[in-house]
């Protein structure tokens, strides 16, 4: 492996620890809920989920779980306690 690649790998490791460098602008996932599968999307500002709870509350366990997984890379709308 050449020195250039070694340097890139080291930089990648450092970047991976600095999550606030990464700003997710578009995301679509399939979320395996306890009862059924849900489609969750994020457009850089707002979440959307096709579950019934999200439809009435604009937030749900699926979007909150993804906020935790992606902490630092998406705006935090809910309390991460
Ligand atoms: Zn949901």
PDB file of the backbone (N, CA, C, O) and the ligand in Angstrom, with CONECT records:
HET     ZN  A 101       1
ATOM      1  N   UNK A   1       0.843  -1.197   0.000  1.00  0.00           N
ATOM      2  CA  UNK A   1       0.000   0.000   0.000  1.00  0.00           C
ATOM      3  C   UNK A   1       0.884   1.255   0.000  1.00  0.00           C
ATOM      4  O   UNK A   1       1.835   1.355   0.776  1.00  0.00           O
ATOM      5  N   UNK A   2       0.560   2.202  -0.873  1.00  0.00           N
ATOM      6  CA  UNK A   2       1.410   3.389  -0.948  1.00  0.00           C
ATOM      7  C   UNK A   2       1.092   4.377   0.179  1.00  0.00           C
ATOM      8  O   UNK A   2       0.059   4.296   0.844  1.00  0.00           O
ATOM      9  N   UNK A   3       2.026   5.306   0.358  1.00  0.00           N
ATOM     10  CA  UNK A   3       1.869   6.278   1.451  1.00  0.00           C
ATOM     11  C   UNK A   3       0.609   7.118   1.295  1.00  0.00           C
ATOM     12  O   UNK A   3      -0.024   7.496   2.281  1.00  0.00           O
ATOM     13  N   UNK A   4       0.249   7.407   0.042  1.00  0.00           N
ATOM     14  CA  UNK A   4      -0.964   8.187  -0.197  1.00  0.00           C
ATOM     15  C   UNK A   4      -2.195   7.491   0.362  1.00  0.00           C
ATOM     16  O   UNK A   4      -3.029   8.120   1.014  1.00  0.00           O
ATOM     17  N   UNK A   5      -2.309   6.198   0.108  1.00  0.00           N
ATOM     18  CA  UNK A   5      -3.463   5.434   0.594  1.00  0.00           C
ATOM     19  C   UNK A   5      -3.448   5.326   2.113  1.00  0.00           C
ATOM     20  O   UNK A   5      -4.494   5.423   2.753  1.00  0.00           O
ATOM     21  N   UNK A   6      -2.274   5.126   2.689  1.00  0.00           N
ATOM     22  CA  UNK A   6      -2.171   5.048   4.154  1.00  0.00           C
ATOM     23  C   UNK A   6      -2.660   6.345   4.775  1.00  0.00           C
ATOM     24  O   UNK A   6      -3.382   6.334   5.772  1.00  0.00           O
ATOM     25  N   UNK A   7      -2.264   7.461   4.181  1.00  0.00           N
ATOM     26  CA  UNK A   7      -2.719   8.760   4.672  1.00  0.00           C
ATOM     27  C   UNK A   7      -4.225   8.912   4.563  1.00  0.00           C
ATOM     28  O   UNK A   7      -4.864   9.455   5.464  1.00  0.00           O
ATOM     29  N   UNK A   8      -4.798   8.434   3.458  1.00  0.00           N
ATOM     30  CA  UNK A   8      -6.254   8.533   3.269  1.00  0.00           C
ATOM     31  C   UNK A   8      -6.998   7.699   4.305  1.00  0.00           C
ATOM     32  O   UNK A   8      -8.029   8.122   4.829  1.00  0.00           O
ATOM     33  N   UNK A   9      -6.475   6.524   4.594  1.00  0.00           N
ATOM     34  CA  UNK A   9      -7.116   5.656   5.580  1.00  0.00           C
ATOM     35  C   UNK A   9      -7.071   6.296   6.966  1.00  0.00           C
ATOM     36  O   UNK A   9      -8.052   6.260   7.710  1.00  0.00           O
ATOM     37  N   UNK A  10      -5.935   6.876   7.299  1.00  0.00           N
ATOM     38  CA  UNK A  10      -5.823   7.560   8.596  1.00  0.00           C
ATOM     39  C   UNK A  10      -6.811   8.722   8.690  1.00  0.00           C
ATOM     40  O   UNK A  10      -7.443   8.934   9.724  1.00  0.00           O
ATOM     41  N   UNK A  11      -6.930   9.468   7.592  1.00  0.00           N
ATOM     42  CA  UNK A  11      -7.854  10.588   7.572  1.00  0.00           C
ATOM     43  C   UNK A  11      -9.294  10.091   7.697  1.00  0.00           C
ATOM     44  O   UNK A  11     -10.107  10.689   8.402  1.00  0.00           O
ATOM     45  N   UNK A  12      -9.595   9.007   7.016  1.00  0.00           N
ATOM     46  CA  UNK A  12     -10.943   8.433   7.077  1.00  0.00           C
ATOM     47  C   UNK A  12     -11.284   8.014   8.507  1.00  0.00           C
ATOM     48  O   UNK A  12     -12.406   8.229   8.965  1.00  0.00           O
ATOM     49  N   UNK A  13     -10.328   7.421   9.207  1.00  0.00           N
ATOM     50  CA  UNK A  13     -10.566   7.018  10.598  1.00  0.00           C
ATOM     51  C   UNK A  13     -10.865   8.236  11.462  1.00  0.00           C
ATOM     52  O   UNK A  13     -11.759   8.198  12.308  1.00  0.00           O
ATOM     53  N   UNK A  14     -10.117   9.314  11.249  1.00  0.00           N
ATOM     54  CA  UNK A  14     -10.339  10.536  12.021  1.00  0.00           C
ATOM     55  C   UNK A  14     -11.701  11.138  11.672  1.00  0.00           C
ATOM     56  O   UNK A  14     -12.460  11.536  12.556  1.00  0.00           O
ATOM     57  N   UNK A  15     -11.997  11.197  10.385  1.00  0.00           N
ATOM     58  CA  UNK A  15     -13.298  11.738   9.962  1.00  0.00           C
ATOM     59  C   UNK A  15     -14.459  10.938  10.561  1.00  0.00           C
ATOM     60  O   UNK A  15     -15.466  11.513  10.974  1.00  0.00           O
ATOM     61  N   UNK A  16     -14.314   9.625  10.604  1.00  0.00           N
ATOM     62  CA  UNK A  16     -15.395   8.777  11.106  1.00  0.00           C
ATOM     63  C   UNK A  16     -15.708   9.079  12.564  1.00  0.00           C
ATOM     64  O   UNK A  16     -16.826   8.853  13.026  1.00  0.00           O
ATOM     65  N   UNK A  17     -14.700   9.596  13.297  1.00  0.00           N
ATOM     66  CA  UNK A  17     -14.915   9.977  14.696  1.00  0.00           C
ATOM     67  C   UNK A  17     -15.522  11.371  14.821  1.00  0.00           C
ATOM     68  O   UNK A  17     -16.038  11.733  15.879  1.00  0.00           O
ATOM     69  N   UNK A  18     -15.462  12.149  13.752  1.00  0.00           N
ATOM     70  CA  UNK A  18     -15.939  13.535  13.774  1.00  0.00           C
ATOM     71  C   UNK A  18     -17.252  13.617  12.999  1.00  0.00           C
ATOM     72  O   UNK A  18     -17.318  14.170  11.902  1.00  0.00           O
ATOM     73  N   UNK A  19     -18.299  13.044  13.609  1.00  0.00           N
ATOM     74  CA  UNK A  19     -19.574  12.874  12.908  1.00  0.00           C
ATOM     75  C   UNK A  19     -20.218  14.188  12.505  1.00  0.00           C
ATOM     76  O   UNK A  19     -20.990  14.231  11.547  1.00  0.00           O
ATOM     77  N   UNK A  20     -19.909  15.269  13.230  1.00  0.00           N
ATOM     78  CA  UNK A  20     -20.556  16.540  12.900  1.00  0.00           C
ATOM     79  C   UNK A  20     -20.045  17.113  11.574  1.00  0.00           C
ATOM     80  O   UNK A  20     -20.586  18.106  11.086  1.00  0.00           O
ATOM     81  N   UNK A  21     -19.018  16.506  10.989  1.00  0.00           N
ATOM     82  CA  UNK A  21     -18.585  16.909   9.648  1.00  0.00           C
ATOM     83  C   UNK A  21     -19.589  16.461   8.596  1.00  0.00           C
ATOM     84  O   UNK A  21     -19.649  17.015   7.498  1.00  0.00           O
ATOM     85  N   UNK A  22     -20.375  15.449   8.947  1.00  0.00           N
ATOM     86  CA  UNK A  22     -21.258  14.800   7.964  1.00  0.00           C
ATOM     87  C   UNK A  22     -22.676  15.309   8.158  1.00  0.00           C
ATOM     88  O   UNK A  22     -23.227  15.240   9.257  1.00  0.00           O
ATOM     89  N   UNK A  23     -23.263  15.820   7.080  1.00  0.00           N
ATOM     90  CA  UNK A  23     -24.618  16.363   7.130  1.00  0.00           C
ATOM     91  C   UNK A  23     -25.481  15.578   6.154  1.00  0.00           C
ATOM     92  O   UNK A  23     -25.328  15.705   4.939  1.00  0.00           O
ATOM     93  N   UNK A  24     -26.366  14.787   6.675  1.00  0.00           N
ATOM     94  CA  UNK A  24     -27.205  13.956   5.816  1.00  0.00           C
ATOM     95  C   UNK A  24     -28.289  14.820   5.175  1.00  0.00           C
ATOM     96  O   UNK A  24     -29.071  15.468   5.871  1.00  0.00           O
ATOM     97  N   UNK A  25     -28.326  14.823   3.866  1.00  0.00           N
ATOM     98  CA  UNK A  25     -29.284  15.657   3.139  1.00  0.00           C
ATOM     99  C   UNK A  25     -30.418  14.847   2.530  1.00  0.00           C
ATOM    100  O   UNK A  25     -31.441  15.402   2.128  1.00  0.00           O
ATOM    101  N   UNK A  26     -30.235  13.550   2.463  1.00  0.00           N
ATOM    102  CA  UNK A  26     -31.271  12.714   1.891  1.00  0.00           C
ATOM    103  C   UNK A  26     -31.037  11.277   2.337  1.00  0.00           C
ATOM    104  O   UNK A  26     -29.928  10.754   2.230  1.00  0.00           O
ATOM    105  N   UNK A  27     -32.084  10.655   2.832  1.00  0.00           N
ATOM    106  CA  UNK A  27     -31.933   9.304   3.359  1.00  0.00           C
ATOM    107  C   UNK A  27     -33.260   8.574   3.215  1.00  0.00           C
ATOM    108  O   UNK A  27     -34.323   9.148   3.452  1.00  0.00           O
ATOM    109  N   UNK A  28     -33.194   7.331   2.832  1.00  0.00           N
ATOM    110  CA  UNK A  28     -34.386   6.493   2.787  1.00  0.00           C
ATOM    111  C   UNK A  28     -34.022   5.123   3.331  1.00  0.00           C
ATOM    112  O   UNK A  28     -33.058   4.507   2.876  1.00  0.00           O
ATOM    113  N   UNK A  29     -34.781   4.647   4.293  1.00  0.00           N
ATOM    114  CA  UNK A  29     -34.494   3.339   4.868  1.00  0.00           C
ATOM    115  C   UNK A  29     -35.772   2.518   4.981  1.00  0.00           C
ATOM    116  O   UNK A  29     -36.877   3.057   5.051  1.00  0.00           O
ATOM    117  N   UNK A  30     -35.595   1.226   4.997  1.00  0.00           N
ATOM    118  CA  UNK A  30     -36.670   0.311   5.352  1.00  0.00           C
ATOM    119  C   UNK A  30     -36.398  -0.123   6.780  1.00  0.00           C
ATOM    120  O   UNK A  30     -35.318  -0.626   7.090  1.00  0.00           O
ATOM    121  N   UNK A  31     -37.377   0.074   7.643  1.00  0.00           N
ATOM    122  CA  UNK A  31     -37.212  -0.174   9.075  1.00  0.00           C
ATOM    123  C   UNK A  31     -38.082  -1.362   9.460  1.00  0.00           C
ATOM    124  O   UNK A  31     -39.300  -1.321   9.290  1.00  0.00           O
ATOM    125  N   UNK A  32     -37.465  -2.417   9.978  1.00  0.00           N
ATOM    126  CA  UNK A  32     -38.222  -3.594  10.413  1.00  0.00           C
ATOM    127  C   UNK A  32     -38.773  -3.336  11.811  1.00  0.00           C
ATOM    128  O   UNK A  32     -38.077  -3.531  12.807  1.00  0.00           O
ATOM    129  N   UNK A  33     -40.019  -2.899  11.878  1.00  0.00           N
ATOM    130  CA  UNK A  33     -40.653  -2.683  13.170  1.00  0.00           C
ATOM    131  C   UNK A  33     -41.049  -4.009  13.795  1.00  0.00           C
ATOM    132  O   UNK A  33     -40.814  -5.068  13.214  1.00  0.00           O
ATOM    133  N   UNK A  34     -41.646  -3.955  14.975  1.00  0.00           N
ATOM    134  CA  UNK A  34     -42.028  -5.191  15.655  1.00  0.00           C
ATOM    135  C   UNK A  34     -43.159  -5.901  14.922  1.00  0.00           C
ATOM    136  O   UNK A  34     -43.231  -7.130  14.916  1.00  0.00           O
ATOM    137  N   UNK A  35     -44.046  -5.115  14.304  1.00  0.00           N
ATOM    138  CA  UNK A  35     -45.209  -5.710  13.652  1.00  0.00           C
ATOM    139  C   UNK A  35     -45.130  -5.693  12.133  1.00  0.00           C
ATOM    140  O   UNK A  35     -45.635  -6.594  11.463  1.00  0.00           O
ATOM    141  N   UNK A  36     -44.496  -4.670  11.601  1.00  0.00           N
ATOM    142  CA  UNK A  36     -44.396  -4.600  10.147  1.00  0.00           C
ATOM    143  C   UNK A  36     -43.227  -3.726   9.737  1.00  0.00           C
ATOM    144  O   UNK A  36     -42.553  -3.114  10.567  1.00  0.00           O
ATOM    145  N   UNK A  37     -43.012  -3.687   8.455  1.00  0.00           N
ATOM    146  CA  UNK A  37     -41.916  -2.930   7.879  1.00  0.00           C
ATOM    147  C   UNK A  37     -42.378  -1.497   7.624  1.00  0.00           C
ATOM    148  O   UNK A  37     -43.513  -1.270   7.204  1.00  0.00           O
ATOM    149  N   UNK A  38     -41.504  -0.542   7.876  1.00  0.00           N
ATOM    150  CA  UNK A  38     -41.856   0.853   7.633  1.00  0.00           C
ATOM    151  C   UNK A  38     -40.810   1.501   6.744  1.00  0.00           C
ATOM    152  O   UNK A  38     -39.626   1.166   6.779  1.00  0.00           O
ATOM    153  N   UNK A  39     -41.295   2.443   5.947  1.00  0.00           N
ATOM    154  CA  UNK A  39     -40.385   3.218   5.103  1.00  0.00           C
ATOM    155  C   UNK A  39     -40.205   4.580   5.774  1.00  0.00           C
ATOM    156  O   UNK A  39     -41.172   5.308   6.001  1.00  0.00           O
ATOM    157  N   UNK A  40     -38.952   4.908   6.086  1.00  0.00           N
ATOM    158  CA  UNK A  40     -38.638   6.170   6.743  1.00  0.00           C
ATOM    159  C   UNK A  40     -37.714   6.969   5.821  1.00  0.00           C
ATOM    160  O   UNK A  40     -36.746   6.437   5.277  1.00  0.00           O
ATOM    161  N   UNK A  41     -38.030   8.245   5.658  1.00  0.00           N
ATOM    162  CA  UNK A  41     -37.190   9.110   4.832  1.00  0.00           C
ATOM    163  C   UNK A  41     -36.827  10.373   5.606  1.00  0.00           C
ATOM    164  O   UNK A  41     -37.515  10.774   6.545  1.00  0.00           O
ATOM    165  N   UNK A  42     -35.727  10.986   5.182  1.00  0.00           N
ATOM    166  CA  UNK A  42     -35.268  12.246   5.759  1.00  0.00           C
ATOM    167  C   UNK A  42     -34.777  13.109   4.598  1.00  0.00           C
ATOM    168  O   UNK A  42     -33.981  12.653   3.778  1.00  0.00           O
ATOM    169  N   UNK A  43     -35.251  14.359   4.529  1.00  0.00           N
ATOM    170  CA  UNK A  43     -34.918  15.214   3.375  1.00  0.00           C
ATOM    171  C   UNK A  43     -33.870  16.277   3.719  1.00  0.00           C
ATOM    172  O   UNK A  43     -33.656  17.213   2.948  1.00  0.00           O
ATOM    173  N   UNK A  44     -33.225  16.131   4.868  1.00  0.00           N
ATOM    174  CA  UNK A  44     -32.249  17.123   5.288  1.00  0.00           C
ATOM    175  C   UNK A  44     -32.802  18.043   6.360  1.00  0.00           C
ATOM    176  O   UNK A  44     -32.048  18.674   7.101  1.00  0.00           O
ATOM    177  N   UNK A  45     -34.135  18.114   6.439  1.00  0.00           N
ATOM    178  CA  UNK A  45     -34.803  18.953   7.433  1.00  0.00           C
ATOM    179  C   UNK A  45     -35.884  18.204   8.199  1.00  0.00           C
ATOM    180  O   UNK A  45     -36.023  18.348   9.413  1.00  0.00           O
ATOM    181  N   UNK A  46     -36.641  17.408   7.468  1.00  0.00           N
ATOM    182  CA  UNK A  46     -37.787  16.760   8.092  1.00  0.00           C
ATOM    183  C   UNK A  46     -37.779  15.251   7.851  1.00  0.00           C
ATOM    184  O   UNK A  46     -37.344  14.748   6.815  1.00  0.00           O
ATOM    185  N   UNK A  47     -38.290  14.562   8.874  1.00  0.00           N
ATOM    186  CA  UNK A  47     -38.458  13.123   8.768  1.00  0.00           C
ATOM    187  C   UNK A  47     -39.843  12.810   8.233  1.00  0.00           C
ATOM    188  O   UNK A  47     -40.766  13.618   8.337  1.00  0.00           O
ATOM    189  N   UNK A  48     -39.970  11.634   7.664  1.00  0.00           N
ATOM    190  CA  UNK A  48     -41.288  11.103   7.355  1.00  0.00           C
ATOM    191  C   UNK A  48     -41.255   9.598   7.567  1.00  0.00           C
ATOM    192  O   UNK A  48     -40.277   8.928   7.235  1.00  0.00           O
ATOM    193  N   UNK A  49     -42.343   9.079   8.126  1.00  0.00           N
ATOM    194  CA  UNK A  49     -42.481   7.629   8.297  1.00  0.00           C
ATOM    195  C   UNK A  49     -43.898   7.270   7.906  1.00  0.00           C
ATOM    196  O   UNK A  49     -44.827   8.052   8.111  1.00  0.00           O
ATOM    197  N   UNK A  50     -44.059   6.093   7.346  1.00  0.00           N
ATOM    198  CA  UNK A  50     -45.393   5.688   6.890  1.00  0.00           C
ATOM    199  C   UNK A  50     -46.224   5.011   7.983  1.00  0.00           C
ATOM    200  O   UNK A  50     -47.303   4.487   7.703  1.00  0.00           O
ATOM    201  N   UNK A  51     -45.727   5.020   9.235  1.00  0.00           N
ATOM    202  CA  UNK A  51     -46.507   4.367  10.296  1.00  0.00           C
ATOM    203  C   UNK A  51     -47.647   5.277  10.775  1.00  0.00           C
ATOM    204  O   UNK A  51     -47.635   6.485  10.539  1.00  0.00           O
ATOM    205  N   UNK A  52     -48.613   4.679  11.441  1.00  0.00           N
ATOM    206  CA  UNK A  52     -49.781   5.420  11.892  1.00  0.00           C
ATOM    207  C   UNK A  52     -49.458   6.449  12.962  1.00  0.00           C
ATOM    208  O   UNK A  52     -50.043   7.532  12.978  1.00  0.00           O
ATOM    209  N   UNK A  53     -48.533   6.122  13.855  1.00  0.00           N
ATOM    210  CA  UNK A  53     -48.199   7.051  14.937  1.00  0.00           C
ATOM    211  C   UNK A  53     -47.581   8.321  14.367  1.00  0.00           C
ATOM    212  O   UNK A  53     -47.902   9.426  14.804  1.00  0.00           O
ATOM    213  N   UNK A  54     -46.700   8.160  13.399  1.00  0.00           N
ATOM    214  CA  UNK A  54     -46.075   9.350  12.801  1.00  0.00           C
ATOM    215  C   UNK A  54     -47.135  10.225  12.136  1.00  0.00           C
ATOM    216  O   UNK A  54     -47.050  11.452  12.169  1.00  0.00           O
ATOM    217  N   UNK A  55     -48.119   9.592  11.542  1.00  0.00           N
ATOM    218  CA  UNK A  55     -49.164  10.333  10.823  1.00  0.00           C
ATOM    219  C   UNK A  55     -49.857  11.336  11.745  1.00  0.00           C
ATOM    220  O   UNK A  55     -50.232  12.423  11.308  1.00  0.00           O
ATOM    221  N   UNK A  56     -50.026  10.979  13.002  1.00  0.00           N
ATOM    222  CA  UNK A  56     -50.727  11.874  13.932  1.00  0.00           C
ATOM    223  C   UNK A  56     -49.780  12.682  14.825  1.00  0.00           C
ATOM    224  O   UNK A  56     -50.198  13.693  15.389  1.00  0.00           O
ATOM    225  N   UNK A  57     -48.515  12.266  14.967  1.00  0.00           N
ATOM    226  CA  UNK A  57     -47.609  12.944  15.899  1.00  0.00           C
ATOM    227  C   UNK A  57     -46.378  13.588  15.250  1.00  0.00           C
ATOM    228  O   UNK A  57     -45.639  14.315  15.913  1.00  0.00           O
ATOM    229  N   UNK A  58     -46.162  13.328  13.978  1.00  0.00           N
ATOM    230  CA  UNK A  58     -44.988  13.855  13.258  1.00  0.00           C
ATOM    231  C   UNK A  58     -43.662  13.402  13.853  1.00  0.00           C
ATOM    232  O   UNK A  58     -42.615  13.988  13.577  1.00  0.00           O
ATOM    233  N   UNK A  59     -43.712  12.370  14.659  1.00  0.00           N
ATOM    234  CA  UNK A  59     -42.515  11.734  15.218  1.00  0.00           C
ATOM    235  C   UNK A  59     -42.947  10.331  15.620  1.00  0.00           C
ATOM    236  O   UNK A  59     -44.120  10.104  15.916  1.00  0.00           O
ATOM    237  N   UNK A  60     -42.020   9.400  15.633  1.00  0.00           N
ATOM    238  CA  UNK A  60     -42.387   8.027  16.023  1.00  0.00           C
ATOM    239  C   UNK A  60     -41.134   7.300  16.496  1.00  0.00           C
ATOM    240  O   UNK A  60     -40.030   7.842  16.429  1.00  0.00           O
ATOM    241  N   UNK A  61     -41.307   6.092  16.964  1.00  0.00           N
ATOM    242  CA  UNK A  61     -40.159   5.335  17.478  1.00  0.00           C
ATOM    243  C   UNK A  61     -39.131   5.091  16.378  1.00  0.00           C
ATOM    244  O   UNK A  61     -37.935   4.992  16.651  1.00  0.00           O
ATOM    245  N   UNK A  62     -39.597   4.993  15.141  1.00  0.00           N
ATOM    246  CA  UNK A  62     -38.665   4.728  14.026  1.00  0.00           C
ATOM    247  C   UNK A  62     -37.790   5.954  13.742  1.00  0.00           C
ATOM    248  O   UNK A  62     -36.576   5.827  13.585  1.00  0.00           O
ATOM    249  N   UNK A  63     -38.408   7.140  13.676  1.00  0.00           N
ATOM    250  CA  UNK A  63     -37.607   8.354  13.428  1.00  0.00           C
ATOM    251  C   UNK A  63     -36.713   8.650  14.627  1.00  0.00           C
ATOM    252  O   UNK A  63     -35.574   9.084  14.457  1.00  0.00           O
ATOM    253  N   UNK A  64     -37.215   8.419  15.830  1.00  0.00           N
ATOM    254  CA  UNK A  64     -36.393   8.679  17.018  1.00  0.00           C
ATOM    255  C   UNK A  64     -35.206   7.718  17.090  1.00  0.00           C
ATOM    256  O   UNK A  64     -34.111   8.105  17.500  1.00  0.00           O
ATOM    257  N   UNK A  65     -35.427   6.477  16.693  1.00  0.00           N
ATOM    258  CA  UNK A  65     -34.320   5.504  16.685  1.00  0.00           C
ATOM    259  C   UNK A  65     -33.256   5.942  15.686  1.00  0.00           C
ATOM    260  O   UNK A  65     -32.061   5.854  15.966  1.00  0.00           O
ATOM    261  N   UNK A  66     -33.693   6.412  14.527  1.00  0.00           N
ATOM    262  CA  UNK A  66     -32.727   6.848  13.514  1.00  0.00           C
ATOM    263  C   UNK A  66     -31.991   8.114  13.955  1.00  0.00           C
ATOM    264  O   UNK A  66     -30.811   8.280  13.647  1.00  0.00           O
ATOM    265  N   UNK A  67     -32.678   9.008  14.673  1.00  0.00           N
ATOM    266  CA  UNK A  67     -31.980  10.182  15.217  1.00  0.00           C
ATOM    267  C   UNK A  67     -30.840   9.743  16.127  1.00  0.00           C
ATOM    268  O   UNK A  67     -29.770  10.350  16.134  1.00  0.00           O
ATOM    269  N   UNK A  68     -31.077   8.691  16.889  1.00  0.00           N
ATOM    270  CA  UNK A  68     -30.019   8.183  17.779  1.00  0.00           C
ATOM    271  C   UNK A  68     -28.882   7.555  16.972  1.00  0.00           C
ATOM    272  O   UNK A  68     -27.708   7.816  17.234  1.00  0.00           O
ATOM    273  N   UNK A  69     -29.237   6.739  16.004  1.00  0.00           N
ATOM    274  CA  UNK A  69     -28.212   6.075  15.187  1.00  0.00           C
ATOM    275  C   UNK A  69     -27.354   7.100  14.452  1.00  0.00           C
ATOM    276  O   UNK A  69     -26.145   6.923  14.301  1.00  0.00           O
ATOM    277  N   UNK A  70     -28.002   8.180  13.996  1.00  0.00           N
ATOM    278  CA  UNK A  70     -27.319   9.176  13.170  1.00  0.00           C
ATOM    279  C   UNK A  70     -26.932  10.424  13.963  1.00  0.00           C
ATOM    280  O   UNK A  70     -26.700  11.484  13.382  1.00  0.00           O
ATOM    281  N   UNK A  71     -26.862  10.301  15.269  1.00  0.00           N
ATOM    282  CA  UNK A  71     -26.572  11.445  16.137  1.00  0.00           C
ATOM    283  C   UNK A  71     -25.335  12.193  15.657  1.00  0.00           C
ATOM    284  O   UNK A  71     -24.289  11.597  15.403  1.00  0.00           O
ATOM    285  N   UNK A  72     -25.478  13.515  15.539  1.00  0.00           N
ATOM    286  CA  UNK A  72     -24.383  14.349  15.068  1.00  0.00           C
ATOM    287  C   UNK A  72     -24.471  14.640  13.585  1.00  0.00           C
ATOM    288  O   UNK A  72     -23.895  15.614  13.100  1.00  0.00           O
ATOM    289  N   UNK A  73     -25.206  13.780  12.852  1.00  0.00           N
ATOM    290  CA  UNK A  73     -25.278  13.930  11.396  1.00  0.00           C
ATOM    291  C   UNK A  73     -26.651  14.405  10.921  1.00  0.00           C
ATOM    292  O   UNK A  73     -26.832  14.731   9.748  1.00  0.00           O
ATOM    293  N   UNK A  74     -27.608  14.441  11.839  1.00  0.00           N
ATOM    294  CA  UNK A  74     -28.953  14.975  11.532  1.00  0.00           C
ATOM    295  C   UNK A  74     -29.338  15.898  12.675  1.00  0.00           C
ATOM    296  O   UNK A  74     -28.860  15.723  13.795  1.00  0.00           O
ATOM    297  N   UNK A  75     -30.202  16.886  12.409  1.00  0.00           N
ATOM    298  CA  UNK A  75     -30.670  17.745  13.511  1.00  0.00           C
ATOM    299  C   UNK A  75     -31.398  16.896  14.562  1.00  0.00           C
ATOM    300  O   UNK A  75     -32.079  15.925  14.231  1.00  0.00           O
ATOM    301  N   UNK A  76     -31.242  17.277  15.808  1.00  0.00           N
ATOM    302  CA  UNK A  76     -31.893  16.538  16.882  1.00  0.00           C
ATOM    303  C   UNK A  76     -33.186  17.242  17.253  1.00  0.00           C
ATOM    304  O   UNK A  76     -33.158  18.343  17.801  1.00  0.00           O
ATOM    305  N   UNK A  77     -34.313  16.620  16.960  1.00  0.00           N
ATOM    306  CA  UNK A  77     -35.608  17.203  17.257  1.00  0.00           C
ATOM    307  C   UNK A  77     -36.178  16.697  18.569  1.00  0.00           C
ATOM    308  O   UNK A  77     -37.023  17.346  19.185  1.00  0.00           O
ATOM    309  N   UNK A  78     -35.713  15.552  18.982  1.00  0.00           N
ATOM    310  CA  UNK A  78     -36.264  14.962  20.191  1.00  0.00           C
ATOM    311  C   UNK A  78     -35.185  14.821  21.255  1.00  0.00           C
ATOM    312  O   UNK A  78     -33.991  14.792  20.956  1.00  0.00           O
ATOM    313  N   UNK A  79     -35.617  14.738  22.458  1.00  0.00           N
ATOM    314  CA  UNK A  79     -34.675  14.598  23.578  1.00  0.00           C
ATOM    315  C   UNK A  79     -34.012  13.233  23.523  1.00  0.00           C
ATOM    316  O   UNK A  79     -34.692  12.207  23.500  1.00  0.00           O
ATOM    317  N   UNK A  80     -32.693  13.220  23.501  1.00  0.00           N
ATOM    318  CA  UNK A  80     -31.970  11.944  23.457  1.00  0.00           C
ATOM    319  C   UNK A  80     -31.585  11.534  24.867  1.00  0.00           C
ATOM    320  O   UNK A  80     -30.403  11.457  25.201  1.00  0.00           O
ATOM    321  N   UNK A  81     -32.571  11.276  25.675  1.00  0.00           N
ATOM    322  CA  UNK A  81     -32.267  10.887  27.060  1.00  0.00           C
ATOM    323  C   UNK A  81     -32.330   9.384  27.220  1.00  0.00           C
ATOM    324  O   UNK A  81     -32.104   8.870  28.315  1.00  0.00           O
TER     325      UNK A  81
HETATM  326 ZN    ZN A 101     -42.762   5.276  12.291  1.00  0.00          ZN
END
